[in-house]
Amino acid sequence: MNLVSLRVITDDVQRLVTFYERATGAVASRPNEDFAELATPQGTLAIGSTRTVGLFGPGAARPADNHSVIIEFLVEDVDAEYKKLQGWVDEFVSAPTTLPWGNRSVLFRDPDGNLVNFFTPITPVAITKFARFER
């Protein structure tokens, strides 16, 4: 088994896709107005419209109602990314902070309130753990 995608449901696909394109530098594929994908070397962030929820079952997902998931991106230099995000990200939860497990991390919210973490491993153990991932 291989985790390949995380899907976020939103009322405004265009707004959320534009946010993630700007934050990550990735260009999304947009097969239609109700769905987009931002592919990275290790997985894909999919963004789907609330209009697609009925395909999975009515009420299966609610937009802008996430209180338990953090969308995480491995970045080369979290402090440099933080500087790029300042001035246009509306809400930072934390400035770059070194966490006990060896990552330097900045946590912020996307326009729907989803938590996003950009992180850089900085300890030898964390660097080894994430060595298989491209940045």
CNS distance restraints for C-alpha pairs under 8 A (distance, minus, plus):
assign (resid   3 and name CA) (resid  43 and name CA) 7.39 0.50 0.50
assign (resid   4 and name CA) (resid  42 and name CA) 7.39 0.50 0.50
assign (resid   4 and name CA) (resid  43 and name CA) 4.78 0.50 0.50
assign (resid   4 and name CA) (resid  44 and name CA) 6.14 0.50 0.50
assign (resid   5 and name CA) (resid  43 and name CA) 5.57 0.50 0.50
assign (resid   5 and name CA) (resid  44 and name CA) 4.58 0.50 0.50
assign (resid   5 and name CA) (resid  45 and name CA) 5.77 0.50 0.50
assign (resid   5 and name CA) (resid  46 and name CA) 6.59 0.50 0.50
assign (resid   6 and name CA) (resid  44 and name CA) 6.42 0.50 0.50
assign (resid   6 and name CA) (resid  45 and name CA) 5.13 0.50 0.50
assign (resid   6 and name CA) (resid  46 and name CA) 5.90 0.50 0.50
assign (resid   7 and name CA) (resid  45 and name CA) 5.96 0.50 0.50
assign (resid   7 and name CA) (resid  46 and name CA) 4.40 0.50 0.50
assign (resid   7 and name CA) (resid  47 and name CA) 5.47 0.50 0.50
assign (resid   7 and name CA) (resid  48 and name CA) 6.80 0.50 0.50
assign (resid   8 and name CA) (resid  45 and name CA) 7.60 0.50 0.50
assign (resid   8 and name CA) (resid  46 and name CA) 6.23 0.50 0.50
assign (resid   8 and name CA) (resid  47 and name CA) 4.86 0.50 0.50
assign (resid   8 and name CA) (resid  48 and name CA) 6.13 0.50 0.50
assign (resid   8 and name CA) (resid  63 and name CA) 7.72 0.50 0.50
assign (resid   9 and name CA) (resid  47 and name CA) 5.94 0.50 0.50
assign (resid   9 and name CA) (resid  48 and name CA) 4.84 0.50 0.50
assign (resid   9 and name CA) (resid  49 and name CA) 5.58 0.50 0.50
assign (resid   9 and name CA) (resid  50 and name CA) 5.88 0.50 0.50
assign (resid   9 and name CA) (resid  53 and name CA) 7.86 0.50 0.50
assign (resid   9 and name CA) (resid  61 and name CA) 6.93 0.50 0.50
assign (resid   9 and name CA) (resid  62 and name CA) 6.82 0.50 0.50
assign (resid   9 and name CA) (resid  63 and name CA) 5.13 0.50 0.50
assign (resid   9 and name CA) (resid  64 and name CA) 7.68 0.50 0.50
assign (resid  10 and name CA) (resid  16 and name CA) 7.59 0.50 0.50
assign (resid  10 and name CA) (resid  47 and name CA) 7.16 0.50 0.50
assign (resid  10 and name CA) (resid  48 and name CA) 6.25 0.50 0.50
assign (resid  10 and name CA) (resid  49 and name CA) 5.16 0.50 0.50
assign (resid  10 and name CA) (resid  50 and name CA) 5.69 0.50 0.50
assign (resid  10 and name CA) (resid  62 and name CA) 7.78 0.50 0.50
assign (resid  10 and name CA) (resid  63 and name CA) 4.61 0.50 0.50
assign (resid  10 and name CA) (resid  64 and name CA) 6.52 0.50 0.50
assign (resid  10 and name CA) (resid 112 and name CA) 7.29 0.50 0.50
assign (resid  11 and name CA) (resid  49 and name CA) 5.72 0.50 0.50
assign (resid  11 and name CA) (resid  50 and name CA) 5.57 0.50 0.50
assign (resid  11 and name CA) (resid  63 and name CA) 6.33 0.50 0.50
assign (resid  12 and name CA) (resid  16 and name CA) 6.44 0.50 0.50
assign (resid  12 and name CA) (resid  49 and name CA) 6.77 0.50 0.50
assign (resid  13 and name CA) (resid  17 and name CA) 5.95 0.50 0.50
assign (resid  13 and name CA) (resid  33 and name CA) 7.27 0.50 0.50
assign (resid  13 and name CA) (resid  34 and name CA) 6.54 0.50 0.50
assign (resid  13 and name CA) (resid  35 and name CA) 6.96 0.50 0.50
assign (resid  13 and name CA) (resid  36 and name CA) 7.55 0.50 0.50
assign (resid  13 and name CA) (resid  47 and name CA) 6.44 0.50 0.50
assign (resid  13 and name CA) (resid  48 and name CA) 6.43 0.50 0.50
assign (resid  13 and name CA) (resid  49 and name CA) 5.82 0.50 0.50
assign (resid  14 and name CA) (resid  18 and name CA) 6.01 0.50 0.50
assign (resid  14 and name CA) (resid  33 and name CA) 7.73 0.50 0.50
assign (resid  15 and name CA) (resid  19 and name CA) 6.26 0.50 0.50
assign (resid  15 and name CA) (resid 111 and name CA) 7.70 0.50 0.50
assign (resid  16 and name CA) (resid  20 and name CA) 6.32 0.50 0.50
assign (resid  16 and name CA) (resid  47 and name CA) 7.58 0.50 0.50
assign (resid  16 and name CA) (resid 110 and name CA) 7.42 0.50 0.50
assign (resid  16 and name CA) (resid 111 and name CA) 6.59 0.50 0.50
assign (resid  16 and name CA) (resid 112 and name CA) 7.59 0.50 0.50
assign (resid  17 and name CA) (resid  21 and name CA) 6.04 0.50 0.50
assign (resid  17 and name CA) (resid  28 and name CA) 7.10 0.50 0.50
assign (resid  17 and name CA) (resid  36 and name CA) 7.12 0.50 0.50
assign (resid  17 and name CA) (resid  47 and name CA) 7.05 0.50 0.50
assign (resid  18 and name CA) (resid  22 and name CA) 6.17 0.50 0.50
assign (resid  19 and name CA) (resid  23 and name CA) 6.11 0.50 0.50
assign (resid  19 and name CA) (resid 110 and name CA) 7.17 0.50 0.50
assign (resid  19 and name CA) (resid 111 and name CA) 7.53 0.50 0.50
assign (resid  20 and name CA) (resid  24 and name CA) 5.82 0.50 0.50
assign (resid  20 and name CA) (resid  25 and name CA) 7.77 0.50 0.50
assign (resid  20 and name CA) (resid  26 and name CA) 7.69 0.50 0.50
assign (resid  20 and name CA) (resid  38 and name CA) 7.96 0.50 0.50
assign (resid  21 and name CA) (resid  25 and name CA) 5.23 0.50 0.50
assign (resid  21 and name CA) (resid  26 and name CA) 5.14 0.50 0.50
assign (resid  21 and name CA) (resid  27 and name CA) 5.72 0.50 0.50
assign (resid  21 and name CA) (resid  28 and name CA) 6.78 0.50 0.50
assign (resid  21 and name CA) (resid  38 and name CA) 7.65 0.50 0.50
assign (resid  22 and name CA) (resid  26 and name CA) 7.57 0.50 0.50
assign (resid  23 and name CA) (resid  85 and name CA) 6.88 0.50 0.50
assign (resid  26 and name CA) (resid  38 and name CA) 6.38 0.50 0.50
assign (resid  26 and name CA) (resid  39 and name CA) 7.44 0.50 0.50
assign (resid  26 and name CA) (resid  40 and name CA) 7.76 0.50 0.50
assign (resid  27 and name CA) (resid  38 and name CA) 6.39 0.50 0.50
assign (resid  28 and name CA) (resid  36 and name CA) 6.18 0.50 0.50
assign (resid  28 and name CA) (resid  37 and name CA) 5.23 0.50 0.50
assign (resid  28 and name CA) (resid  38 and name CA) 4.49 0.50 0.50
assign (resid  28 and name CA) (resid  39 and name CA) 7.16 0.50 0.50
assign (resid  29 and name CA) (resid  36 and name CA) 5.52 0.50 0.50
assign (resid  29 and name CA) (resid  37 and name CA) 5.33 0.50 0.50
assign (resid  29 and name CA) (resid  38 and name CA) 6.63 0.50 0.50
assign (resid  30 and name CA) (resid  35 and name CA) 6.18 0.50 0.50
assign (resid  30 and name CA) (resid  36 and name CA) 4.41 0.50 0.50
assign (resid  30 and name CA) (resid  37 and name CA) 6.71 0.50 0.50
assign (resid  31 and name CA) (resid  35 and name CA) 6.56 0.50 0.50
assign (resid  31 and name CA) (resid  36 and name CA) 6.55 0.50 0.50
assign (resid  32 and name CA) (resid  36 and name CA) 7.35 0.50 0.50
assign (resid  34 and name CA) (resid  48 and name CA) 5.66 0.50 0.50
assign (resid  34 and name CA) (resid  49 and name CA) 4.78 0.50 0.50
assign (resid  34 and name CA) (resid  51 and name CA) 7.03 0.50 0.50
assign (resid  34 and name CA) (resid  52 and name CA) 6.99 0.50 0.50
assign (resid  35 and name CA) (resid  46 and name CA) 7.30 0.50 0.50
assign (resid  35 and name CA) (resid  47 and name CA) 5.68 0.50 0.50
assign (resid  35 and name CA) (resid  48 and name CA) 4.51 0.50 0.50
assign (resid  35 and name CA) (resid  49 and name CA) 6.29 0.50 0.50
assign (resid  36 and name CA) (resid  46 and name CA) 5.78 0.50 0.50
assign (resid  36 and name CA) (resid  47 and name CA) 5.23 0.50 0.50
assign (resid  36 and name CA) (resid  48 and name CA) 6.60 0.50 0.50
assign (resid  37 and name CA) (resid  44 and name CA) 6.41 0.50 0.50
assign (resid  37 and name CA) (resid  45 and name CA) 5.72 0.50 0.50
assign (resid  37 and name CA) (resid  46 and name CA) 4.35 0.50 0.50
assign (resid  37 and name CA) (resid  47 and name CA) 6.19 0.50 0.50
assign (resid  38 and name CA) (resid  44 and name CA) 5.58 0.50 0.50
assign (resid  38 and name CA) (resid  45 and name CA) 5.16 0.50 0.50
assign (resid  38 and name CA) (resid  46 and name CA) 6.34 0.50 0.50
assign (resid  39 and name CA) (resid  43 and name CA) 6.12 0.50 0.50
assign (resid  39 and name CA) (resid  44 and name CA) 4.32 0.50 0.50
assign (resid  39 and name CA) (resid  45 and name CA) 6.44 0.50 0.50
assign (resid  40 and name CA) (resid  44 and name CA) 5.80 0.50 0.50
assign (resid  41 and name CA) (resid 133 and name CA) 7.90 0.50 0.50
assign (resid  41 and name CA) (resid 134 and name CA) 6.73 0.50 0.50
assign (resid  42 and name CA) (resid 133 and name CA) 7.00 0.50 0.50
assign (resid  42 and name CA) (resid 134 and name CA) 7.74 0.50 0.50
assign (resid  48 and name CA) (resid  52 and name CA) 6.54 0.50 0.50
assign (resid  49 and name CA) (resid  53 and name CA) 7.40 0.50 0.50
assign (resid  50 and name CA) (resid  61 and name CA) 7.98 0.50 0.50
assign (resid  50 and name CA) (resid  62 and name CA) 7.46 0.50 0.50
assign (resid  50 and name CA) (resid  63 and name CA) 6.84 0.50 0.50
assign (resid  52 and name CA) (resid  56 and name CA) 7.57 0.50 0.50
assign (resid  53 and name CA) (resid  57 and name CA) 6.38 0.50 0.50
assign (resid  53 and name CA) (resid  58 and name CA) 6.31 0.50 0.50
assign (resid  53 and name CA) (resid  59 and name CA) 6.91 0.50 0.50
assign (resid  53 and name CA) (resid  60 and name CA) 6.35 0.50 0.50
assign (resid  53 and name CA) (resid  61 and name CA) 6.41 0.50 0.50
assign (resid  54 and name CA) (resid  58 and name CA) 4.61 0.50 0.50
assign (resid  54 and name CA) (resid  59 and name CA) 7.23 0.50 0.50
assign (resid  54 and name CA) (resid  60 and name CA) 7.62 0.50 0.50
assign (resid  56 and name CA) (resid  60 and name CA) 6.56 0.50 0.50
assign (resid  63 and name CA) (resid 112 and name CA) 7.49 0.50 0.50
assign (resid  64 and name CA) (resid 112 and name CA) 4.69 0.50 0.50
assign (resid  64 and name CA) (resid 113 and name CA) 6.04 0.50 0.50
assign (resid  64 and name CA) (resid 114 and name CA) 6.94 0.50 0.50
assign (resid  65 and name CA) (resid 112 and name CA) 7.99 0.50 0.50
assign (resid  65 and name CA) (resid 113 and name CA) 7.74 0.50 0.50
assign (resid  65 and name CA) (resid 114 and name CA) 7.93 0.50 0.50
assign (resid  66 and name CA) (resid 113 and name CA) 7.45 0.50 0.50
assign (resid  66 and name CA) (resid 114 and name CA) 5.98 0.50 0.50
assign (resid  67 and name CA) (resid 114 and name CA) 7.65 0.50 0.50
assign (resid  69 and name CA) (resid 114 and name CA) 7.60 0.50 0.50
assign (resid  69 and name CA) (resid 115 and name CA) 6.98 0.50 0.50
assign (resid  70 and name CA) (resid 114 and name CA) 7.06 0.50 0.50
assign (resid  70 and name CA) (resid 115 and name CA) 4.89 0.50 0.50
assign (resid  70 and name CA) (resid 116 and name CA) 5.50 0.50 0.50
assign (resid  70 and name CA) (resid 117 and name CA) 6.59 0.50 0.50
assign (resid  71 and name CA) (resid 114 and name CA) 7.66 0.50 0.50
assign (resid  71 and name CA) (resid 115 and name CA) 6.21 0.50 0.50
assign (resid  71 and name CA) (resid 116 and name CA) 4.70 0.50 0.50
assign (resid  71 and name CA) (resid 117 and name CA) 6.06 0.50 0.50
assign (resid  72 and name CA) (resid 116 and name CA) 5.81 0.50 0.50
assign (resid  72 and name CA) (resid 117 and name CA) 4.61 0.50 0.50
assign (resid  72 and name CA) (resid 118 and name CA) 5.91 0.50 0.50
assign (resid  72 and name CA) (resid 119 and name CA) 7.42 0.50 0.50
assign (resid  73 and name CA) (resid 116 and name CA) 7.86 0.50 0.50
assign (resid  73 and name CA) (resid 117 and name CA) 6.23 0.50 0.50
assign (resid  73 and name CA) (resid 118 and name CA) 4.95 0.50 0.50
assign (resid  73 and name CA) (resid 119 and name CA) 6.41 0.50 0.50
assign (resid  74 and name CA) (resid 118 and name CA) 5.99 0.50 0.50
assign (resid  74 and name CA) (resid 119 and name CA) 5.21 0.50 0.50
assign (resid  74 and name CA) (resid 120 and name CA) 5.96 0.50 0.50
assign (resid  74 and name CA) (resid 135 and name CA) 6.26 0.50 0.50
assign (resid  75 and name CA) (resid  81 and name CA) 7.80 0.50 0.50
assign (resid  75 and name CA) (resid 118 and name CA) 6.24 0.50 0.50
assign (resid  75 and name CA) (resid 119 and name CA) 5.79 0.50 0.50
assign (resid  75 and name CA) (resid 120 and name CA) 5.54 0.50 0.50
assign (resid  75 and name CA) (resid 135 and name CA) 5.56 0.50 0.50
assign (resid  76 and name CA) (resid 120 and name CA) 6.13 0.50 0.50
assign (resid  76 and name CA) (resid 135 and name CA) 5.78 0.50 0.50
assign (resid  77 and name CA) (resid  81 and name CA) 6.36 0.50 0.50
assign (resid  77 and name CA) (resid 119 and name CA) 7.83 0.50 0.50
assign (resid  77 and name CA) (resid 120 and name CA) 6.07 0.50 0.50
assign (resid  78 and name CA) (resid  82 and name CA) 6.05 0.50 0.50
assign (resid  78 and name CA) (resid  96 and name CA) 6.95 0.50 0.50
assign (resid  78 and name CA) (resid 104 and name CA) 6.75 0.50 0.50
assign (resid  78 and name CA) (resid 105 and name CA) 6.44 0.50 0.50
assign (resid  78 and name CA) (resid 106 and name CA) 6.87 0.50 0.50
assign (resid  78 and name CA) (resid 118 and name CA) 6.28 0.50 0.50
assign (resid  78 and name CA) (resid 119 and name CA) 5.63 0.50 0.50
assign (resid  78 and name CA) (resid 120 and name CA) 5.69 0.50 0.50
assign (resid  79 and name CA) (resid  83 and name CA) 6.44 0.50 0.50
assign (resid  79 and name CA) (resid  96 and name CA) 6.31 0.50 0.50
assign (resid  80 and name CA) (resid  84 and name CA) 6.48 0.50 0.50
assign (resid  81 and name CA) (resid  85 and name CA) 6.24 0.50 0.50
assign (resid  81 and name CA) (resid 118 and name CA) 7.82 0.50 0.50
assign (resid  82 and name CA) (resid  86 and name CA) 6.27 0.50 0.50
assign (resid  82 and name CA) (resid  95 and name CA) 7.62 0.50 0.50
assign (resid  82 and name CA) (resid  96 and name CA) 7.18 0.50 0.50
assign (resid  82 and name CA) (resid 106 and name CA) 6.89 0.50 0.50
assign (resid  85 and name CA) (resid  89 and name CA) 5.72 0.50 0.50
assign (resid  89 and name CA) (resid 108 and name CA) 7.62 0.50 0.50
assign (resid  89 and name CA) (resid 109 and name CA) 7.66 0.50 0.50
assign (resid  89 and name CA) (resid 110 and name CA) 7.59 0.50 0.50
assign (resid  90 and name CA) (resid 109 and name CA) 7.51 0.50 0.50
assign (resid  90 and name CA) (resid 111 and name CA) 7.82 0.50 0.50
assign (resid  91 and name CA) (resid 108 and name CA) 5.74 0.50 0.50
assign (resid  91 and name CA) (resid 109 and name CA) 5.62 0.50 0.50
assign (resid  91 and name CA) (resid 110 and name CA) 7.92 0.50 0.50
assign (resid  92 and name CA) (resid 106 and name CA) 7.82 0.50 0.50
assign (resid  92 and name CA) (resid 107 and name CA) 6.07 0.50 0.50
assign (resid  92 and name CA) (resid 108 and name CA) 4.11 0.50 0.50
assign (resid  92 and name CA) (resid 109 and name CA) 6.43 0.50 0.50
assign (resid  93 and name CA) (resid 106 and name CA) 7.77 0.50 0.50
assign (resid  93 and name CA) (resid 107 and name CA) 5.23 0.50 0.50
assign (resid  93 and name CA) (resid 108 and name CA) 5.00 0.50 0.50
assign (resid  93 and name CA) (resid 109 and name CA) 7.22 0.50 0.50
assign (resid  94 and name CA) (resid 106 and name CA) 5.74 0.50 0.50
assign (resid  94 and name CA) (resid 107 and name CA) 5.19 0.50 0.50
assign (resid  94 and name CA) (resid 108 and name CA) 6.86 0.50 0.50
assign (resid  95 and name CA) (resid 105 and name CA) 7.73 0.50 0.50
assign (resid  95 and name CA) (resid 106 and name CA) 5.26 0.50 0.50
assign (resid  95 and name CA) (resid 107 and name CA) 6.92 0.50 0.50
assign (resid  96 and name CA) (resid 104 and name CA) 6.31 0.50 0.50
assign (resid  96 and name CA) (resid 105 and name CA) 5.10 0.50 0.50
assign (resid  96 and name CA) (resid 106 and name CA) 4.38 0.50 0.50
assign (resid  96 and name CA) (resid 107 and name CA) 7.68 0.50 0.50
assign (resid  97 and name CA) (resid 104 and name CA) 5.37 0.50 0.50
assign (resid  97 and name CA) (resid 105 and name CA) 5.31 0.50 0.50
assign (resid  97 and name CA) (resid 106 and name CA) 6.48 0.50 0.50
assign (resid  98 and name CA) (resid 102 and name CA) 6.74 0.50 0.50
assign (resid  98 and name CA) (resid 103 and name CA) 5.80 0.50 0.50
assign (resid  98 and name CA) (resid 104 and name CA) 4.21 0.50 0.50
assign (resid  98 and name CA) (resid 105 and name CA) 6.31 0.50 0.50
assign (resid  99 and name CA) (resid 103 and name CA) 5.49 0.50 0.50
assign (resid  99 and name CA) (resid 104 and name CA) 6.07 0.50 0.50
assign (resid  99 and name CA) (resid 105 and name CA) 7.14 0.50 0.50
assign (resid 101 and name CA) (resid 126 and name CA) 7.11 0.50 0.50
assign (resid 102 and name CA) (resid 121 and name CA) 5.89 0.50 0.50
assign (resid 102 and name CA) (resid 122 and name CA) 5.73 0.50 0.50
assign (resid 102 and name CA) (resid 123 and name CA) 4.97 0.50 0.50
assign (resid 102 and name CA) (resid 124 and name CA) 8.00 0.50 0.50
assign (resid 102 and name CA) (resid 125 and name CA) 7.17 0.50 0.50
assign (resid 102 and name CA) (resid 126 and name CA) 5.32 0.50 0.50
assign (resid 103 and name CA) (resid 119 and name CA) 6.13 0.50 0.50
assign (resid 103 and name CA) (resid 120 and name CA) 5.45 0.50 0.50
assign (resid 103 and name CA) (resid 121 and name CA) 4.18 0.50 0.50
assign (resid 103 and name CA) (resid 122 and name CA) 5.59 0.50 0.50
assign (resid 103 and name CA) (resid 123 and name CA) 7.14 0.50 0.50
assign (resid 103 and name CA) (resid 126 and name CA) 6.55 0.50 0.50
assign (resid 104 and name CA) (resid 119 and name CA) 5.46 0.50 0.50
assign (resid 104 and name CA) (resid 120 and name CA) 5.19 0.50 0.50
assign (resid 104 and name CA) (resid 121 and name CA) 6.13 0.50 0.50
assign (resid 104 and name CA) (resid 122 and name CA) 6.52 0.50 0.50
assign (resid 105 and name CA) (resid 117 and name CA) 6.53 0.50 0.50
assign (resid 105 and name CA) (resid 118 and name CA) 5.73 0.50 0.50
assign (resid 105 and name CA) (resid 119 and name CA) 4.23 0.50 0.50
assign (resid 105 and name CA) (resid 120 and name CA) 6.50 0.50 0.50
assign (resid 106 and name CA) (resid 117 and name CA) 5.72 0.50 0.50
assign (resid 106 and name CA) (resid 118 and name CA) 5.48 0.50 0.50
assign (resid 106 and name CA) (resid 119 and name CA) 6.46 0.50 0.50
assign (resid 107 and name CA) (resid 115 and name CA) 6.79 0.50 0.50
assign (resid 107 and name CA) (resid 116 and name CA) 5.66 0.50 0.50
assign (resid 107 and name CA) (resid 117 and name CA) 4.55 0.50 0.50
assign (resid 107 and name CA) (resid 118 and name CA) 6.63 0.50 0.50
assign (resid 108 and name CA) (resid 115 and name CA) 5.77 0.50 0.50
assign (resid 108 and name CA) (resid 116 and name CA) 5.30 0.50 0.50
assign (resid 108 and name CA) (resid 117 and name CA) 6.56 0.50 0.50
assign (resid 109 and name CA) (resid 113 and name CA) 5.06 0.50 0.50
assign (resid 109 and name CA) (resid 114 and name CA) 5.29 0.50 0.50
assign (resid 109 and name CA) (resid 115 and name CA) 4.64 0.50 0.50
assign (resid 109 and name CA) (resid 116 and name CA) 5.70 0.50 0.50
assign (resid 110 and name CA) (resid 114 and name CA) 5.37 0.50 0.50
assign (resid 110 and name CA) (resid 115 and name CA) 6.61 0.50 0.50
assign (resid 110 and name CA) (resid 116 and name CA) 6.84 0.50 0.50
assign (resid 121 and name CA) (resid 126 and name CA) 5.05 0.50 0.50
assign (resid 121 and name CA) (resid 127 and name CA) 5.11 0.50 0.50
assign (resid 121 and name CA) (resid 130 and name CA) 7.27 0.50 0.50
assign (resid 122 and name CA) (resid 126 and name CA) 6.36 0.50 0.50
assign (resid 122 and name CA) (resid 127 and name CA) 6.10 0.50 0.50
assign (resid 123 and name CA) (resid 127 and name CA) 5.97 0.50 0.50
assign (resid 124 and name CA) (resid 128 and name CA) 6.09 0.50 0.50
assign (resid 125 and name CA) (resid 129 and name CA) 6.16 0.50 0.50
assign (resid 126 and name CA) (resid 130 and name CA) 6.32 0.50 0.50
assign (resid 127 and name CA) (resid 131 and name CA) 5.87 0.50 0.50
